[in-house]
Amino acid sequence: MTTLKCPSCGGENLLGTDRCEHCLHSLMQVDLPKPHQDDRLQRTLMTRPVADLLTGKDLLIASPTDTLKHIVEIFQREKKSCILIYDRHQLVGIISYRDLLRRVAGRYRDLRKVTAEMVMTPRPECVRPEDPIAYAVSKMAMGGFRHLPVLTQDGRPFSIISIKDVLSHLVRRAAETSDPT
């Protein structure tokens, strides 16, 4: 049985199906854009996997019941800006510095009384290590967020990528391709 990966959500569908069973996007488009052969950055975005961005050094996991005081202390000590929230081996949310500024600053006096569950972004979008970088960038742009969890096929946390990771990767790729002479 041959399957086709949906370009919108990444879900597996039977080859020949008209629409994605997971997100209902059309699978009848045959003329999807291809990268220009002479444009390395475009080829990188459209063909290189998210795994190329991963360092393995950026993964923090908290519980929904962890206090924000504890999470903020970890953010400061580890110099991180995002943490995944897992409950019973399931991703249930994400908290970033942006969430802290928008949902916490000026609202709570005692961060020991505020739990991750109270301020997290629930059910965050995520990508797989094998997804194209362009797919991750599209999710970030469409959703208006700066961090994406990278999960294995069975939902285990693999990493977190940020738009900063994408831009740094593209800058490195551009530097590799530029001719100094």
Secondary structure per residue as TSV (DSSP state, phi and psi in degrees):
chain	resnum	aa	ss	phi	psi
A	1	M	-	360.0	120.6
A	2	T	-	-93.8	138.4
A	3	T	E	-118.8	163.4
A	4	L	E	-127.8	134.3
A	5	K	E	-86.4	128.6
A	6	C	-	-67.9	128.8
A	7	P	T	-70.9	-15.6
A	8	S	T	-88.8	-48.5
A	9	C	T	-115.4	-11.8
A	10	G	-	84.3	1.3
A	11	G	-	-68.7	148.1
A	12	E	E	-84.5	133.9
A	13	N	E	-135.3	156.2
A	14	L	E	-65.6	137.7
A	15	L	T	-60.6	132.6
A	16	G	T	97.5	-6.6
A	17	T	-	-71.0	142.6
A	18	D	S	-73.3	-33.7
A	19	R	B	-140.2	158.7
A	20	C	-	-72.3	130.0
A	21	E	T	-68.6	-20.5
A	22	H	T	-90.9	-43.0
A	23	C	T	-123.2	-4.0
A	24	L	-	68.7	13.5
A	25	H	-	-73.4	151.1
A	26	S	B	-66.0	138.7
A	27	L	-	-111.7	14.5
A	28	M	-	-92.5	-1.4
A	29	Q	-	-76.8	124.6
A	30	V	-	-110.9	-16.6
A	31	D	-	-105.7	52.1
A	32	L	-	-70.1	148.0
A	33	P	-	-59.4	143.8
A	34	K	-	-118.0	150.4
A	35	P	-	-69.6	146.9
A	36	H	-	-69.8	136.2
A	37	Q	T	-60.8	-32.8
A	38	D	T	-91.4	4.6
A	39	D	-	-111.5	95.8
A	40	R	H	-64.8	-36.9
A	41	L	H	-67.2	-41.5
A	42	Q	H	-64.9	-41.5
A	43	R	H	-62.2	-40.5
A	44	T	H	-60.3	-49.4
A	45	L	H	-61.2	-41.3
A	46	M	H	-88.4	-20.3
A	47	T	H	-121.1	-24.8
A	48	R	S	-79.1	142.9
A	49	P	B	-80.5	157.4
A	50	V	G	-53.5	-31.9
A	51	A	G	-54.7	-27.0
A	52	D	G	-63.5	-22.0
A	53	L	G	-88.6	-13.2
A	54	L	-	-82.5	138.3
A	55	T	-	-111.1	-22.2
A	56	G	S	79.8	3.9
A	57	K	-	-106.8	5.7
A	58	D	-	-117.4	15.5
A	59	L	-	-99.0	114.0
A	60	L	-	-118.6	139.4
A	61	I	E	-127.1	133.1
A	62	A	E	-127.2	168.5
A	63	S	-	-99.6	154.0
A	64	P	T	-58.8	-23.4
A	65	T	T	-91.8	-5.5
A	66	D	S	-64.0	143.5
A	67	T	B	-80.3	155.0
A	68	L	H	-68.1	-29.6
A	69	K	H	-57.8	-47.0
A	70	H	H	-64.2	-45.0
A	71	I	H	-63.4	-44.1
A	72	V	H	-62.9	-40.8
A	73	E	H	-60.3	-41.7
A	74	I	H	-66.0	-44.7
A	75	F	H	-54.0	-47.1
A	76	Q	H	-67.0	-45.6
A	77	R	H	-66.6	-44.1
A	78	E	H	-87.0	-8.6
A	79	K	T	57.2	48.6
A	80	K	-	-113.2	162.1
A	81	S	S	-125.2	9.3
A	82	C	E	-158.2	146.0
A	83	I	E	-143.6	138.9
A	84	L	E	-88.5	145.8
A	85	I	E	-111.5	118.0
A	86	Y	E	-117.6	142.1
A	87	D	E	-135.1	118.9
A	88	R	T	52.3	49.3
A	89	H	T	66.1	21.3
A	90	Q	E	-122.6	133.5
A	91	L	E	-69.8	121.1
A	92	V	E	-116.6	-14.4
A	93	G	E	-174.8	-179.9
A	94	I	E	-147.6	145.1
A	95	I	E	-129.5	130.6
A	96	S	E	-122.1	169.7
A	97	Y	H	-55.6	-39.0
A	98	R	H	-58.7	-42.4
A	99	D	H	-61.4	-42.0
A	100	L	H	-61.9	-41.7
A	101	L	H	-67.9	-42.2
A	102	R	H	-80.2	-33.4
A	103	R	H	-111.1	-10.5
A	104	V	T	-120.3	-47.2
A	105	A	T	-54.8	124.1
A	106	G	T	81.4	-5.2
A	107	R	T	-103.0	-31.0
A	108	Y	-	-123.9	133.3
A	109	R	S	-85.6	-41.3
A	110	D	-	-115.1	103.8
A	111	L	G	-70.2	-9.5
A	112	R	G	-73.4	-16.2
A	113	K	G	-101.2	1.8
A	114	V	-	-111.3	126.8
A	115	T	B	-98.5	162.1
A	116	A	H	-56.4	-41.2
A	117	E	H	-59.4	-29.2
A	118	M	H	-73.2	-23.9
A	119	V	H	-126.8	-4.5
A	120	M	S	-69.1	157.3
A	121	T	E	-84.1	115.5
A	122	P	E	-76.8	153.8
A	123	R	S	44.7	61.6
A	124	P	-	-68.2	151.7
A	125	E	-	-62.0	153.3
A	126	C	-	-149.1	167.3
A	127	V	B	-131.7	168.9
A	128	R	-	-105.2	156.5
A	129	P	T	-58.3	-30.4
A	130	E	T	-85.6	-7.3
A	131	D	S	-66.4	147.1
A	132	P	B	-65.1	149.1
A	133	I	H	-57.2	-38.8
A	134	A	H	-59.1	-35.3
A	135	Y	H	-63.3	-43.4
A	136	A	H	-65.2	-44.6
A	137	V	H	-61.9	-40.9
A	138	S	H	-61.9	-44.7
A	139	K	H	-61.0	-41.8
A	140	M	H	-64.5	-45.4
A	141	A	H	-65.5	-46.4
A	142	M	H	-67.5	-36.2
A	143	G	H	-89.2	-14.7
A	144	G	T	72.0	32.6
A	145	F	-	-123.8	163.4
A	146	R	S	-108.1	-10.3
A	147	H	E	-128.9	143.6
A	148	L	E	-133.1	127.4
A	149	P	E	-68.2	143.0
A	150	V	E	-111.4	117.1
A	151	L	E	-116.3	150.3
A	152	T	-	-73.6	171.2
A	153	Q	T	-56.8	-32.8
A	154	D	T	-91.5	9.8
A	155	G	S	91.1	3.1
A	156	R	-	-74.0	145.4
A	157	P	E	-69.4	134.4
A	158	F	E	-112.2	-42.9
A	159	S	E	-172.6	-177.3
A	160	I	E	-132.6	135.0
A	161	I	E	-115.3	152.7
A	162	S	E	-123.9	164.8
A	163	I	H	-62.1	-30.2
A	164	K	H	-62.5	-39.8
A	165	D	H	-60.5	-43.1
A	166	V	H	-63.4	-48.7
A	167	L	H	-64.2	-41.4
A	168	S	H	-60.5	-42.1
A	169	H	H	-62.8	-44.2
A	170	L	H	-65.7	-38.3
A	171	V	H	-63.6	-43.2
A	172	R	H	-61.4	-43.6
A	173	R	H	-63.8	-39.5
A	174	A	H	-65.6	-39.1
A	175	A	H	-66.9	-34.7
A	176	E	H	-66.5	-32.1
A	177	T	H	-92.7	-14.7
A	178	S	-	-75.7	143.2
A	179	D	-	-98.1	114.5
A	180	P	-	-70.4	-13.0
A	181	T	-	-96.2	360.0
